């Protein structure tokens, strides 16, 4: 199973009684004072009334979306599931065996007319409000919801708004992420690029390909490599290979090799050895050797050892191979390296 960023495990505890004050039921929210105002379909127009409270509404999500939730413990453990509006959580997200959901609920804490904090959870995820007041507006208009999430993302207050955008059922969500990737810089741009790859499927791949052609050299453009590695389409893997072979930016090529070794090791191995034989750029060669060191199940160590012994490869390659072998946790690899160096 390919583990994705924010691809985490959860257990929904059974047998507990979840309840909230009042008659309104908002997913699995409990210990809350809920006020309903479902006549409002634009979150922006509900913020004033929700001042000093949590504003909550639901969004439709793409088919196959797994329910986001929170829990205590390691991501692959079986810790206690459930989110809190009062505190941050050690683990937050989904994995492939999380329950499917058709909608998510967005909880946003409103202070001084701004979004101070934000939670995105599935309808089956228990949420403890810790006695907080919550204004529930139900389902919102798609365009208004997308506008609001993009505005929150641009404000830099909470990157969970990008997560909600990425999950949204409406196809225009991908274009919102494109705008954020293209028009902003730094972390916000890179996170928008990540979510295009992680959650938007074939549509996201097409946008990533467009961004690759449009963005200038730099961190934001190189973030496309990681996003392609997280995308489930065959076309994404093909483009990542193409970047590693022919992109005009040596750093882009080198980082693409790393993600190929991480996500497609069997296909990457032969290609990386070909790079060692043909590449002239020393920085790219260095990245290729590092990528080889990331091949799983000890295979990388075996290739590195062969390179270290081969006096036909460039001296810089042999040095890098020895360096990464020395970092290995495999006792037999370290022993083989020691033998080589003491001859």
Secondary structure, DSSP 8 states (H G I E B T S, - for coil): ----TTB-------S-----BSS---TEEES-EEEE-TT---HHHHTTTTTTSEEEEEEEB-TT-B--EEESS-TTS---B-EESSS--SEEEB-TTS-B-SEEEEEEEEETTEEEEEEEEETTSEEE-TT-EEEEEEE--HHHHHHHHHHHHHHTS-THHHHHHHHBSSTHHHHHHHHHHHH--HHHHHHHHHHHHHHSHHHHHHHHHHHHHHS-SSHHHHHHHHHHHH--SHHHHHHHHHHHHH-S-HHHHHHHHHHHHHH-HHHHHHHHHHHHHH---HHHHHHHHHHHHT-TTTHHHHHHHHHHH-TTS-HHHHHHHHHHHHT---HHHHHHHHHHHT-
